[in-house]
Amino acid sequence: MLLVLVTLVHIAVCVFLIVVVLLQSGKAADLAGAFGGMGSQTAFGPRGSATMLSRATTISAVLFMVTSLSLSILATRQAGLASTVLEGTPQKGIPIQQQPRPQQPAVPKSIDVGTPGTKPVPIPIQPAQPPAPAPAAPAKK
């Protein structure tokens, strides 16, 4: 609800800011500006008294920034709570069936040498041994 309200305020501020900026006249709109002259030697032109339009522009620009930051903060807070787009769509297609795991090949207990009349040779299987403990350091006297 708050997100919708801030969005509507943001849109209204955007439209108002566009109108106010377009209604203002440029800095060099007087007769001297038509011939390339500036009324003063300042870097950005003459600084006249602040008109109602310039005040409205400043206020609407500040409101635009505040609503932009508010929308950004509200959107990131609600992003963690919302579900993804794919969670709401029904699954179409063939469901994947569980395939049985392939059996691990058994370790042969003997090897057939392949010569007729011989017995298979047994393979000794030794269990893994833990590493030997490190030798103790000699005591200092």
VEXVOSE-629267 format. One record per atom (N, C-alpha, C): residue number from 1; x negated, y negated, z; residue in one letter. Coordinates in steps of 0.1 Angstrom, whole numbers. Atoms other than C-alpha are relative to their C-alpha. Layout:
<nodes>
   n     u     v     w res
 NUM     X     Y     Z   A
...
</nodes>
This chain:
<nodes>
   n     u     v     w res
   1    -8    12     0   M
   1     0     0     0   M
   1    -9   -13     0   M
   2     9    12    -1   L
   2   -28   -24     9   L
   2    -8    -2   -13   L
   3     8     1    13   L
   3   -47   -15   -23   L
   3     9    -7   -11   L
   4    -9     6    10   V
   4   -16   -24   -44   V
   4     1   -15     3   V
   5    -2    14    -4   L
   5   -12   -57   -25   L
   5   -12    -8    -4   L
   6    12     7     3   V
   6   -48   -67   -29   V
   6    -2    -1   -15   V
   7     1     0    15   T
   7   -47   -57   -66   T
   7     9   -11    -6   T
   8    -9    11     5   L
   8   -17   -80   -72   L
   8    -5   -14     3   L
   9     6    13    -3   V
   9   -34  -109   -54   V
   9   -12    -3    -9   V
  10    11     2     8   H
  10   -65  -103   -74   H
  10     4    -4   -15   H
  11    -5     3    13   I
  11   -46  -104  -107   I
  11     5   -14    -1   I
  12    -5    14    -1   A
  12   -28  -136   -97   A
  12   -12   -10     0   A
  13    12     9    -1   V
  13   -62  -152   -87   V
  13    -7    -1   -14   V
  14     7    -1    13   C
  14   -77  -141  -120   C
  14     7    -9   -11   C
  15    -8     8    10   V
  15   -49  -157  -141   V
  15    -1   -15     4   V
  16     1    14    -4   F
  16   -50  -189  -120   F
  16   -14    -6    -3   F
  17    13     5     2   L
  17   -88  -192  -123   L
  17    -2    -2   -15   L
  18     1     2    14   I
  18   -86  -188  -161   I
  18     7   -13    -4   I
  19    -7    12     4   V
  19   -60  -215  -164   V
  19    -7   -13     5   V
  20     7    11    -5   V
  20   -79  -239  -141   V
  20   -13    -4    -7   V
  21    13     3     7   V
  21  -112  -235  -159   V
  21     3    -5   -14   V
  22    -3     5    14   L
  22   -96  -240  -193   L
  22     6   -14     0   L
  23    -5    14    -1   L
  23   -78  -272  -181   L
  23   -10   -11     2   L
  24    10    10    -4   Q
  24  -110  -289  -170   Q
  24    -7    -5   -13   Q
  25     7     6    11   S
  25  -128  -312  -194   S
  25   -15     2     3   S
  26    14    -2    -1   G
  26  -165  -307  -200   G
  26    -7   -12     7   G
  27     7    11    -7   K
  27  -192  -328  -183   K
  27    -3   -12   -10   K
  28     4    10     9   A
  28  -201  -347  -215   A
  28    12    -3    -9   A
  29   -12     2     8   A
  29  -165  -353  -227   A
  29     3   -15    -2   A
  30    -3    14     2   D
  30  -167  -391  -225   D
  30    -6    -5   -13   D
  31     4     5    12   L
  31  -177  -414  -253   L
  31   -15     1    -2   L
  32    14    -1     1   A
  32  -214  -413  -245   A
  32    -5    14    -3   A
  33     3   -14     2   G
  33  -214  -375  -246   G
  33     2     3   -15   G
  34    -2    -3    14   A
  34  -202  -376  -282   A
  34   -12    -3    -8   A
  35    12     4     7   F
  35  -234  -393  -292   F
  35   -13     6     6   F
  36    11    -7    -6   G
  36  -257  -371  -271   G
  36    -6    -7    12   G
  37     5     7   -12   G
  37  -262  -395  -242   G
  37     7     6    12   G
  38    -5    -4   -13   M
  38  -257  -385  -206   M
  38     2   -13     8   M
  39    -2    12    -8   G
  39  -244  -411  -182   G
  39   -10    -3    10   G
  40    10     2   -11   S
  40  -272  -405  -158   S
  40   -12     9    -4   S
  41    12    -8     3   Q
  41  -307  -390  -158   Q
  41    -1    12     9   Q
  42     0   -12    -9   T
  42  -298  -361  -134   T
  42    -1    12    -9   T
  43     2   -13     8   A
  43  -305  -325  -145   A
  43    13     5    -5   A
  44   -13    -6     4   F
  44  -269  -314  -147   F
  44    10   -10    -3   F
  45   -10    10     4   G
  45  -252  -347  -157   G
  45     4    -7    12   G
  46    -4     8   -11   P
  46  -235  -372  -136   P
  46     9     8     9   P
  47    -8    -7   -10   R
  47  -219  -359  -104   R
  47    11   -10     4   R
  48   -11     8    -3   G
  48  -185  -375  -102   G
  48     6     5    13   G
  49    -7    -4   -11   S
  49  -161  -373   -74   S
  49     7    13    -3   S
  50    -6   -13     2   A
  50  -146  -338   -69   A
  50    15    -2    -3   A
  51   -14     1     4   T
  51  -112  -337   -87   T
  51     8    11     6   T
  52    -9   -11    -5   M
  52   -83  -316   -78   M
  52    -3    13    -7   M
  53     2   -12     8   L
  53   -91  -292  -106   L
  53   -13     7     4   L
  54    12    -6    -4   S
  54  -127  -287   -95   S
  54     1     6    14   S
  55    -2    -6   -13   R
  55  -116  -280   -59   R
  55     8    13    -2   R
  56    -8   -12     2   A
  56   -90  -255   -72   A
  56    -8    11    -7   A
  57     9    -9     6   T
  57  -117  -239   -93   T
  57    -9     7    10   T
  58     9    -5   -11   T
  58  -140  -235   -63   T
  58     8    10     9   T
  59    -8    -8    -9   I
  59  -112  -221   -41   I
  59     4    13    -7   I
  60    -4   -13     7   S
  60  -100  -196   -67   S
  60   -12     8    -3   S
  61    12    -8     3   A
  61  -136  -185   -75   A
  61    -4     7    13   A
  62     3    -6   -12   V
  62  -141  -178   -38   V
  62    10    11     3   V
  63   -10   -10    -2   L
  63  -108  -159   -36   L
  63    -2    12   -10   L
  64     3   -11     9   F
  64  -118  -139   -67   F
  64   -11     9     5   F
  65    11    -8    -5   M
  65  -150  -128   -51   M
  65     5     8    12   M
  66    -5    -7   -12   V
  66  -132  -119   -18   V
  66     9    12    -4   V
  67    -8   -11     4   T
  67  -106   -98   -35   T
  67    -7    10    -8   T
  68     8   -11     7   S
  68  -132   -81   -58   S
  68    -7     8    10   S
  69     7    -8   -10   L
  69  -152   -71   -27   L
  69    10     9     8   L
  70   -10    -8    -7   S
  70  -120   -60    -9   S
  70     4    12    -8   S
  71    -4   -12     8   L
  71  -109   -38   -38   L
  71   -11    10    -1   L
  72    12    -9     0   S
  72  -144   -23   -40   S
  72     0     8    13   S
  73     1    -7   -13   I
  73  -144   -14    -3   I
  73    12     9     2   I
  74   -12    -8    -1   L
  74  -108    -1    -4   L
  74    -1    12    -9   L
  75     1   -11     9   A
  75  -115    21   -34   A
  75   -10    10     5   A
  76     9   -10    -5   T
  76  -146    37   -19   T
  76     5     7    13   T
  77    -6    -7   -12   R
  77  -128    44    14   R
  77    10    11    -4   R
  78   -11    -9     4   Q
  78   -99    61    -4   Q
  78    -6    11    -9   Q
  79     5   -10     9   A
  79  -122    80   -28   A
  79    -3    13     8   A
  80     4   -12    -8   G
  80  -133   104     0   G
  80    13     8     4   G
  81   -12    -7    -5   L
  81   -97   112    10   L
  81     8     6   -12   L
  82    -8    -5    12   A
  82   -82   118   -25   A
  82    -6    13    -5   A
  83     5   -13     7   S
  83   -84   151   -43   S
  83    -5    -4   -13   S
  84     5     2    13   T
  84  -101   155   -75   T
  84    11     1   -11   T
  85   -10    -1    11   V
  85   -83   153  -109   V
  85     2    15    -3   V
  86    -2   -14     4   L
  86   -89   190  -115   L
  86     8     8    11   L
  87    -7    -7   -10   E
  87   -73   201   -82   E
  87    15     0    -2   E
  88   -15     1     2   G
  88   -38   190   -93   G
  88     4     7   -13   G
  89    -5    -6    13   T
  89   -38   207  -127   T
  89     1    15     2   T
  90    -2   -14    -1   P
  90   -24   242  -130   P
  90   -11     7    -8   P
  91    10    -8     7   Q
  91   -49   269  -140   Q
  91     6     7   -11   Q
  92    -6    -8    12   K
  92   -42   282  -175   K
  92   -11     9    -5   K
  93     9   -10     6   G
  93   -58   312  -191   G
  93     0    13     8   G
  94     1   -13    -6   I
  94   -68   346  -180   I
  94    -8    -1    13   I
  95     8     0   -12   P
  95   -79   350  -144   P
  95   -12     9    -1   P
  96    12    -8     0   I
  96  -113   363  -139   I
  96     1    12    10   I
  97     0   -11    -9   Q
  97  -114   398  -125   Q
  97   -14     3     5   Q
  98    12    -3    -7   Q
  98  -140   409  -101   Q
  98    -6    12    -7   Q
  99     7   -11     6   Q
  99  -165   431  -119   Q
  99    -8     7    11   Q
 100     8    -8   -10   P
 100  -181   459   -98   P
 100   -15    -3    -2   P
 101    15     3     1   R
 101  -217   452   -90   R
 101    -7    13    -5   R
 102     7   -11     5   P
 102  -241   474  -108   P
 102    -8     7    11   P
 103     7    -7   -10   Q
 103  -257   501   -87   Q
 103   -15    -2    -2   Q
 104    14     2     1   Q
 104  -293   495   -79   Q
 104    -6    14    -4   Q
 105     6   -13     3   P
 105  -315   522   -95   P
 105    -7     6    12   P
 106     6    -7   -11   A
 106  -326   547   -70   A
 106   -15     1    -2   A
 107    14    -2     1   V
 107  -363   549   -62   V
 107    -3    15    -1   V
 108     3   -14     2   P
 108  -376   582   -75   P
 108    -9     5    12   P
 109     7    -5   -11   K
 109  -389   604   -48   K
 109   -12     9    -5   K
 110    11    -8     6   S
 110  -411   624   -72   S
 110    -1    -4   -15   S
 111     2     3    14   I
 111  -425   620  -107   I
 111    -2    13    -7   I
 112     2   -12     8   D
 112  -422   647  -133   D
 112   -11    -3   -10   D
 113    12     2     8   V
 113  -456   649  -150   V
 113     4     3   -15   V
 114    -4    -3    14   G
 114  -440   664  -181   G
 114    -6    12    -6   G
 115     6   -13     5   T
 115  -461   695  -185   T
 115     8    11     5   T
 116    -9   -11    -4   P
 116  -441   727  -186   P
 116    -8     9    10   P
 117     5    -9   -10   G
 117  -446   749  -156   G
 117    -7    -7    12   G
 118     5     7   -12   T
 118  -458   722  -132   T
 118    11    -5     9   T
 119   -10     6    -9   K
 119  -441   709  -102   K
 119     0   -15     0   K
 120     1    15    -1   P
 120  -431   673   -97   P
 120    -9    -4    11   P
 121     9     5   -10   V
 121  -456   653   -78   V
 121     7   -10     9   V
 122    -7     9    -9   P
 122  -442   637   -46   P
 122    -7   -14     1   P
 123     5    14    -2   I
 123  -446   599   -42   I
 123     1    -3    15   I
 124     0     4   -14   P
 124  -456   589    -7   P
 124     6   -14     1   P
 125    -7    13    -3   I
 125  -433   561     6   I
 125    -4    -3    14   I
 126     5     4   -13   Q
 126  -449   543    34   Q
 126     8   -12     4   Q
 127    -7    12    -4   P
 127  -429   519    55   P
 127    -9   -12     2   P
 128     8    12    -2   A
 128  -440   483    57   A
 128    -5    -1    14   A
 129     6     2   -13   Q
 129  -464   477    85   Q
 129    -1   -14     4   Q
 130     2    14    -4   P
 130  -465   446   106   P
 130   -14    -4    -1   P
 131    14     4     1   P
 131  -496   425   102   P
 131    -7     2    14   P
 132     8    -3   -13   A
 132  -524   432   127   A
 132    -1   -13     7   A
 133     2    12    -7   P
 133  -527   407   155   P
 133   -14    -6    -1   P
 134    13     7     2   A
 134  -555   381   153   A
 134    -8     4    13   A
 135     9    -3   -12   P
 135  -585   389   175   P
 135     0   -12    10   P
 136     0    10   -11   A
 136  -586   371   208   A
 136   -13    -8    -1   A
 137    12     8    -1   A
 137  -611   342   211   A
 137    -8     4    12   A
 138     8    -3   -12   P
 138  -640   349   234   P
 138     1   -11    11   P
 139    -2     9   -11   A
 139  -637   333   268   A
 139   -13    -8     2   A
 140    12     8    -3   K
 140  -661   304   275   K
 140    -4     1    15   K
 141     4    -1   -14   K
 141  -682   305   306   K
 141    -5   -13     5   K
</nodes>
